[in-house]
Amino acid sequence: MRADRMTPGVHIRPTERHAWHGPALVVTDSRGECGTAEHDGLSGFYFRETRYLSRLRLTVNGRRPWLSAVGRGSQHELTFTWVHPEMAGGTGGGSGSAGEELPRDEAGLPRRSLDLVARYRVGFHSLDVGLVVANRWAERAELELAWCLGADYADLLEADGGYRQQEGGIQCHAEPGGLRFRYCQAGLPLETFVQADGANWRPEGRRLITTIVLGRGEGRELHLRVTARGDGDLPGAAGIAERDAVLAGWRSRVANVRTHGRLPFGDMVRQAMDDLGCFALLEGEADGWLAPAAGVPLYPALFGRDSLTSTWQATVLDRGELLSATLARLAALQGTAVVPERDEEPGRIIHSLRRGPLARLGLNPFARYYADFASPLMFVISLAQLYAWSADEGLIRRHWDAARRILDWAREYGDRDGDGYLEYLTQAKDGPKNQGWKDSGNGVVYEDGRQVPAPIATCELQGYWYAAQQLFAVLAGALGHVGEARAYWKSAKELRQRFNRDWWLPEQRFFALALDPDKRPARSITSNVGHCLTAGIIDEEHIRPVVGRLFAPDMFSGWGIRTLSNEHPSYNPISYHLGSVWAVENGTIAFGLRRYGLDARTLDLFEAMVDLAMLYDGYRVPECVGGYSRAEFPHPGAYPRANAPQAWNQSTLPLLLQTLLGLQPVAPLHLLAVDPILPPWLPEVIIERLRLGPTVATLRFLRRESGHTDVEIVRKRGPLHLVRQPPPESLEAGLVDRFRALLSL
């Protein structure tokens, strides 16, 4: 393993800086400016995916100060340090020493006589800029400061794409010490209020200007506040404080992970959970405030499968609080009718809920959009995960009808032709073609590189459907619905039999990516099959060949398993789904490897992913990285517009922790099975405040020189039965036959 030599040094979106809080986001260029001629594009201050401020630039005596440093205080903050003026000439040192004549600018200020420190802080629907200007010159300094401002109310999709689909007039009105921008577009009464204080600011056009005088060594603190207004249901100060208190309460209850060893894996997990909390959108009804956005800067919105995946993966450390909020939010948006324009069908769970102008004006279908087959099935799977950790029958009963309607939808609408498989076909004019794991337009291909036409049945969707039915059967049994439990268990068993018969490719010893409209298999070698492994739909006889193929050199890059073999004619290492590596997908596969007791391969993938995280600041692996081989390039590259961070990538780290420790929760029985496989470089893991049902405990895992890992309960409050037990389906433990025999009873 080479992770001990990894240090953060790979930068994603290197020309941008961003900070976020709930539904608000600021994106600047590397200088801390928005809307500059050399960097326009995505920069600006956004609220609910609408750009309320498109231009933000500070000038000193008409010139831009020189950037010295950039930093981040938290997910909500950016800091920038500038000097003024900066020019050639003179010797080292800042503002000069006795007897040294420094070059001066046209206003008579010596080089570097001023320093300016700005802190940008994002609030729920505001951006606050604190600016401290200090005079480091030996004499009095008089200077003119100006904020150059603008608003365009572009949709985030428009800003990112460099186009404008909706056009409305922009009015700018002077206010005492500020400016008010207003969008003149029917149906969008949006306003931006910019207020400056700390000096006598005056508006001139679209600038706020002041003149200040600083004595020797004197500093002045100034403020600029940008507020998004006119968007209807905005909470007041008390409402924002209440939301922040809910988030703070969640943070106080999250389990704490400490590790000892050569690598800071505990730091990675803590940072991941901290980031995940900062993704909470704080929108909708109170029980859904903690539901997270998908990622920044491009997806600061609710996405069904992203939010479900990122929260169920973190359940090991928060006992499903984020997941519970996500289920509540999504259940409230469940489809109730057939509406082709947004691909809604009774029982479906949303693909996304977008709030930008394009969605609100009906110029795209994404205001409440349903074209995703993964989200509904993941809802059921996540509900079972929540029950396993919480034993909360009340939550299960609350979402019982929603889960049942999802499985009704899968049977009645998802299986379009009645062949026993799920197939998707997008109805909305501007909706995505693909609705499975790979939802990019070109992500599902035949072995010769041609696109598979719709309707398409992809392999991982059959795996999700299998797991959803099987887990719903378990929940039904827990609630005493024995007949329903048997029916769904039988349906899942029959699906598994069909799948292994129809999708297995004997000559490749692998499963087909998809079946096309004529039921011909797409024989491309892809990572999708790894999802099938984790879902449990693959027969035992095929597991080892599948795993061997996933780890062949054309699939395993050294950083993770590629989405598509690099021997495929469509392979592109920096595409979205045709050769890239997704951390979240590799976390899913690692979870599946552990399910079958394939510990050596689990550790291979775990260590590759830790190495990958070590490359990035804050251990924030981008949305998807490139497929370049580790042997040929020092880092994997990245998809050009990748988010960093992405919520489900952050929650992959807690999932890897659960995978490594072999944690198998059965909260209704106060039972936690464990089967840790700590590598030599990670000899100790301590989890404090781990919650299982009503119990709170601290567990310690310690690896001995022999390789065996001891487990002890350091302290606990409440009942807890800790059992050392390999996964029931472990091939290595030889328990799979007994397990399946038990399940058949």
N, C-alpha and C positions, 0 to 999 in steps of 0.2 A: 504494500500500500504506500502511495506517495503523498497522502494528504498532509503529512507533517511538513511537507515542503510547499504547500499551497498557501499563498497569501492573497488577500483581495487585490485585484489589479485589472479586472475586466469590467468595462463600463458599457452599460446599455443606454441607448438614447443619449449619447455623450454631450449633445448640444443643448440638452434640456435639464431643468431642475423642476421638481414638483413637490407639493405638499397638499394634504387633504384632510377633511374632517366631515364625516357624514356625507351629505350630498354636495358638499362644496369642494372645490379643487382650484389650485393655482398652478399654472405652468409658466415658467419663465425661460429665457435663454440662459446661457451660462454666465451672463453678466448680471442677471437679476432683472432683466427688462422684458417687456411684452410688446409685440407689434413693431419691432424695429425692422428697418428695411432689409437687413441681412438675415433676419430670422423672424419670419412672420408665422405662417402655419398655425400650429396648435396653441401657441402661447396665449395666455389670458387668464382672467378669473372667471370660473364657471360656478353656477349653481343650478342643480338639476339639469345638467348637460347643456345649459345655455350660457353663452359667453357674455357676461354682464360688463366686463371690462376687457377691451381688446388691445389697449395701448397703455403702457405704464413705463415712463422713463424719467429719471432724475437728471437735471443738469445743474452745473455750478458755473455761474457767469457765462451761461450759454454753451458750455462744453460738458461732455460726459466725463465723469470722474473715472479714474483708472482702477480697474478691478484688481484687488490684491488677493482675496481669499473668498471661498464659498464654504458654507457649512450647513449642517442640519441639526437643530436642537431636538426635534422629535418629528413624528409623522406630520404634525400640524405646522411645523416651522421650517423656514429657510433663513439663513443669515448670509449677508454679503458685506465685505469690507472693501472700501475704496480709498484711494488717496487722490489729492488734487493740489496743484496740477502736477502731472507727470510729464517729464520731458528729458531729452538727452542733455548731457553736460554735468559738470561737477564730479565729485568723488563719491564713494560709498555712502554710508550714513544717511539719515533721513532728512531733517530740515537744516542740516549744516552745523558746523562748529565755529568757534570764535575765529574771526579773520577770514573765513571762507566765503567767497562771493558765489551765491547760487544763481543759476538761471531763473528768470522770472517769466510769467505769462504776460499777456497783453494787459491784464488788470493789475499787474505789479506784484502778484503773489509769487513767492519763491517756490521752487520745486518741492512737492510733498509737504507743504506747510499745513495742509488740512487732512484730517482723516475722517471718514464717514462710515458708520456702522449701521446697517439696516437689518431689522428683524421682521420678516413677513410671517404673520400668524393667521391661519385660516380658522374661522369660526363656523357655526352652523350655516349661516348665509351671509358671511362677511369676511373681509380681508382687512386685517389691521397691519399697518406698517409703522414700526417705531424706528425713528432715525435719530442718531446722535452724531452731531457735527462738532469736531474739536479743532481748535487752533493750536498747532504745534510750532508756530513761528514766534520769533522774539518780539514781534510788534502787533499792533491792532490790525485786524483783518475785517474788511467789509465785503460781503458777497451776496450775490443774488441766487437764490435757489428756485427751481421751477420743477413742478411735476407736470409732465406732458401726458395727457389722458385721452381716452377714446373708448367708445362702445359700439358693437355692431350686432349683438344678439344672435350670433351665428350658432347653429346647432353644433355640438361636438363632432358629429359625423361630417358636417360641412367643413369645419375647421381642419379636421384631420385629412379630409379628402381634397382640400384645395378647390372647392366649388361652392356655389351659392344657389340653392334651390328655392328658398323663400326670401323674398325681398320686401322690406318695409323701410319707411323713412326713419331717420334718427334725429331727434331734437335734442339740443343741448341748451340748458338754461342756467344762468348764473344765480348762485345763492350766496348769502353772506358766508364767506370763508369756504365756499365749496361750489360744486357743479352738480346738476341733475340731468342725467340722460334719460330719454324716454323713447320707447320703440313704438312707432306708428304702424301697427299691424293689427288688423281686425282679429279679435279673439285672443290677443296676447298683450295685455296691458302691463308691460314690463318696464321697470324703472331701475336706474342705478343712481344712488346718491353717494357722492364723494365729498367728504368733509375733512378739512385740514385744520390743525390747531398747533399751539406752541409758539406761534408767531402771528404777525398780521398778514394773513394770506389774502390775496386779491385774485379774482378770476379774470383772465384775459383770453378770450376765445376758448380753446379747449386745454388751457393751462391754468394751474394755480401757482402764483408767484409770490415770493416774499423776499425782503432784504433784511439781513441780520448783520450785526456787528459783534465780533468776538474779540475780547482782549487776550493778551498773552496767556496761554494755557487754559483759556476758558472754553467750555463746551455748552452746547444747547441741545435739548431733547425736543424733537418735533414728532408729530403724529399725522398719519393719514388713515382714514377709515373708509372702506368701500362696502356699501351695503346693497344687497339685491332686494328689490321690493316689487310688489304688484303681482306676486305669484300665488295669490289666494291664501291657502291654508298654512301660513307661516306662524310658527309658535312664537309667543312673546318670550321675554327674558325668563319668566318663571318656567315656561314650557321647555326652553332650552336647558335650563338648570336641572329640571327633572330628568330629562334624557341623559344628561351627563352623569347624574347621580346613579341612574340605572347601569350605565356602562362602568362606572367606578365600582359599583357593587359587584358586578361580574368579575372585574379584575381582582378584587379582594378574595374571591373564592376559587380562582383558577389554581390548580395544583402547581407546585413549584418543583422544577427538575434541577438537580445538581449532579454533576458528573466529575470524575477524576480520571485523568489520562492525558495523553499527548495532544488531544484535540478538544476544542471547546464545544462538544456536542450539547451539553446542557445550555450553554449560551445560545446556541442555534435555536433550540426548542423554545426557550424563553422569549427570544426576539420574535420568533414566528407567532407565538400566542399574542404578544404585544401588538404586532402588526394586524393580526386577525381581528382583535378588538377594535382597532382603529378603522376597520372596514365597515363597522356597524353603520347602517344608513340612518338610523334614528328617525325613520319615517313610518307613516301608517298608524295603525292602532298600537297602543302601548305594549301589548303582548308580542308585537313583531318588531319592536325598535331595534333589537340586536341582530336582525337578519342582515347579513353582510353584502356589500357590493362585490363584483367579480374581480376588479383590479383597477389600477391606475397606471397611466392617465386615460386610457381609452374606454374603460368599462366601469365608471362610477355609478352603477345602477344594479338593480336586482335582476339576476339571471338564474333561472330555475335550477339547472343542474350544477352550475358553479356554486351557488349558495348552499345547496344540499350537500354537495361533495365536500366543500371546505368546512362545513360544520359537523358532518358525521365523522370526518377524519379527526376532528379535535375533541370528540366526545370523551376520549380517555382522560383528558385533563380538565374538562369543565362539566362532566356528567350531563352533557347534552343541553346546556342552557342556550347556546347559540342555535343549536339544531331545533330546539323547541320553538324559538322565535321564528325561525325560518319556516318550519312546518305551519305555524299559525298564519304567517303572511301569505304563503302559497296556497293554503287551503281556502283562504278568503277570496282568492282569484281563480279558483278552479273553474274550468269550462262548464257551461250549462246548456249550450245550444250549438247547432251547426252554423258556423259563420265562416264561409270559405275565405273571405277577404283577410282574415287574420288566422286562418287555419285552426279555428276553435272547434272543438267537438266536446260533447258531454263527457266530463270526467278528466279531461286533459289538464295538465299542469303547465303553467306558462314557460315559454322559452325565455322571455324577457319582458321587463316593464320599463320602458324608456320614457323620459320626461322632457326631452328636448323639443324645440319648435317643430321639427319635421314630424315627429310623432303627434304632437298636440294639434297640429293643423291638418292631420290626416294625409300628409304627403309621403309617409311610409306606414307600414302596418304595425310598427313596433310599440305603440302605446300600450297594448296588451296583446302579446303575440304568443302563439302556441305551437309553432312548428318545431317540435323537438320530441323525439320518442324516449330519450334518456330521462328527462325530468320526471315524468309520471312514475316510471318504474323505480327511479332512485328515491322518490318520496316514500314508497312502501318499504324499500330496503332500509332507508334511514330511520323510519318509524320503529322497525325491529331493533336496530342498533340502539336507539334511545331506550327502548324497554329493557334491553340486556344490561345497560348501565344504571338505569334509574329505578326499575321495577314499578314505575308509576302507571298503574292501570287507568287512572283518570285521564292521562294524556292519550293513551291508546284508545279509550272509548271516545274521547273528543274527536279524534281523527279517523275513527273506524269507518264511517260512511264515506269519507273522502278516499280512503284506501280501497274500499270495495268498489267505488265508482271508477277508480283507475283501472282495476282489473277487468271490470265490465267494458270499459273503453278499449282496452287492449284486445279483448276477444271480439267485440262487435265492430270496431272501427280500425284498430291496428292491424288485424289480420284481414286485409282487404279482400282476398280471394278465397278465404276459408281453407288454406292449405296447411294450417297449423303453425305458420311463421308470421312474424310481424314484418310488414312492408310499408315504406313511407312514400308519399307522393304529395309534394307541396301544391297547395291550391292558390295561395296569395300571389299576386302578380310580382311583387318585389321581394318575396320570401326566399330564403336560401334553398338550394336544391336538395342538399343533404341534411338529414335530421338525426343521424346517429352520433357516435363519438366524434367522428371526423365530419364536422359540419361545414367545412370550406367547400366551395363550389367544385373543385377538382380533386377532392380527397379520396374518391372511391373509383378505382381504375381496374381494368382487366390487366392480365399479365403482359399484354403487348403495349400497354400504355393508353389504350382508348378509354374514354369515360364510360362508366356503366350507366345506362339510362334508367330512369325511374318508371315504375315503382321498384324500389330496391329493398332487399332484405339483407342487412348486414349481420355478421356473426355475433358481434358483441351484444346487439339488441336481443338476440335469442337468449344469450346468457343472462342479461338483466331480467328478462321475462321469467326465466326459470327461477332465478333467485328470489324475485318478488313473490311468485306464487308459493315457493317453498317457505319463505319467511312469513308470509301472510297466514299460511297453514299453522305455523308455530304460534302466531299471535291468536289465531282463532281458537286453538286448543287451550291457550292460557286463559281465554275469556269464557271457556266452556262450550264453545260452538263446535262440538266434536264432528258432526256431519260435514260442516263446511271445511273444517281442517282436513278431513280425509279426502274430500273432493279436490281441493287445491293441491294437496300433496300428490294425488294420483295424476292430476293434470301436469304438474311439473315433471313427474317421472316419465310420462309419455312424451313430453317435449324433449327431454334428454335423450330418450331412445331414438326419436326421429332425427334429432340433430346429429348424433354420432353416426347414424346411417347415411344421411343425405349430404353432410358437409365435409366428411373426411376425404382427404385426397391421398390415397394409398401411395402413389408414386412419389409424392413430396413428403409424406409422413407429417402432414400438417392439415389445418382446416382452411377451407375457402374463406376469403374475405367477405364475399357476398353472393347472393343469388340474384340474377337479373330477372326481367319480366318473364322470360321464357324458362326460368328455373335453371339456367346454365350457371355454373360456378365461376366467379372471378377468382383466379388461382394466384393472385398476387400474394407475396409473403409480407405480412404486415403485423404490427403490434396489436391489432384488434383482438387477435386470438389470445393474447395475454389476459384480456378482460374475461374471456370465457373461462380461462383457468381459475381466476379468482372467484367467478360466479359459481363454480362447481359443476358446470354442465358437461365437462369433458370426462369421458370414461377413463377409468384407471389405466387401461392398457395404452392409452394415447398420451398420458401426461408426460412421461419422460421424453418421448420423441419431440413433443411440442416444446418443452423447455430447452432441449438441446438445440432445436432450430432457432429459438429466440436468442440464444447466446452464441450462435455462429458468428464469425467475423463480419459478415455482411449485414447483420442486424445489431450486434452489440458494439457500440462505438468506443467503449472504455469509459464513457461518461453516462451511458444509459442505453436502453434499447430503442433503436430507431423506429419511427412510424412506418417506414417502408424500407425494404432491402436496398442496399446500395448497388445491387446488381440489376435492379429493375430499370427499364428504359425511362421511366418517369422520375427517377430519383433526382432530388435536388436538396442538398444539405441545408439550405436556408429557406426552404418552402415552409408553408404552414403545417401541412400534413403528409408531405411526400418525401420524408427522409429526415425531418427534424427529430429532436428528442424532447419529450414532455416529462417534466419531473413528476407531475401528478399521476401520469399514466404509469411511470416506473414505480411509484409508491404503491399503486394498485397491484401491479404485477408482483412486487415484493411481498405484499400481503397474501397473494395467492400462492406463492412459492412456500411460504411458511405454513399455509393451510395444509399442504401435503408433506410437510416435514423435510423439504429440500433445503436444508440449512446452509450448505456450502454455497449454493447459488443465491440464497437470500443474502448472505454476507457479501458476496461479490457485488450484488446490486446496491446494497446498503452502503458499502464503502465507496463505490463509484459516485453515489449521490451525495455523500458527505464531501468527497473531493470536489464535486461540482459546486456545492454551496460555498465552499471555502474560497472560490474564485471571486465572489461578489461581495460588495459592500453590504453589511448587515445580513449576510448569508441569504440574500434575496435572489433566488434563481429566477431568471426571466420566465415569462409565460411559456415560451418554448425556445430551446437553444438549437444550434446547428448540429448537423449530423457528422461533422468532420471527425475523423478517427483521432483518438487521443495519441496514437503513435505517430501521427503526421503533423499535428498542430498543437500548440501549447494551450489552446482553449477551444471550445466547440463552436465558436461563432454564435450567431443568434438570428432569429427571424427579424427582419428590419424594423417592424413596428411592434415588437413584443412589449407587453406590459411588464413593469418591474416596480413594485411587487405585484404578484397575482395571488389572490386569496387562497385558492386551492393548492398552489405550490407551497405557501407558508404552512398550511395545515398538513401537508404531506410529512413534515418533520415530526409532529406528534404521532402520526400514523406509523412512521418508521420506528418510533420509540415503542409503541405497542407491539409492533411486529417483532422487534428485536427481543423484547422481554417475554414474548409469547403470552400476552395477557388475553384471557378468554373469560369475559364477564358473564355471570349468571346471577344478576342482582336479586331476582325473586327468591333465590335460595341462599342469599348472602354468600355466594360462592365466587371466588376468583381463582381460576386455574392459571398457572404460570409455567413457562418453559423457556427460560432465558438462554440466549446464545451470545454472550458478550465476546467481542473480538479482543485480542491481546492489548490493543491500544486503548481500550475502554474498560478498565478493570472494575469500575464502581459506578453505580447509578443509584441515586436516592430520589424518591418521589414523595414529596410532602403534600399533605392535604388531598391525597387521592380519595375520590368519593365513589362509592358503590352503593346504590340505594341510599339508605339513611346513614351509612357508616362513613366515617372519615378516618383515614389511616396514613401512616408514613411507612413506606416499604424501602428496604435496602437490598440491593443486588451486588454481590461481591464475587469477582472472578478469582479463582485460585490458580496457582501455577500449573496445576494439572489440566486446566481448561474448564473444570467444573465450576458452575456459578451457584453460590449459596444465596438463599432468599430468607429474609427475616422480616417480621412485623416489628418495627421499632416502637410504634405506639398506635393505638386505635381508640376510637370512640364509636361504639356500636358493634353489632355482630359481624364477624368476618371469618369465613372458612377459606384458608389459603391452601390450595392443593397443587402439588407439582404434577403436571399432566401434559404430555405432548398433545398437539392438536388431534382430535378424534380421527381425522382422515389421513393422518401421517402415514405415508408409504414406508418410511423408515421404521416406524414403530410397529408396523404390521397390524394396526388396529382397524383398518378401513373396513374389512369384511364384518367385524363385529359391530362397528358403528352403523353400517348400512342395514345389517340384520335388525338392529334395534329400531332404526327408523321405519322399517317396513312393518313393524308390529301395529 
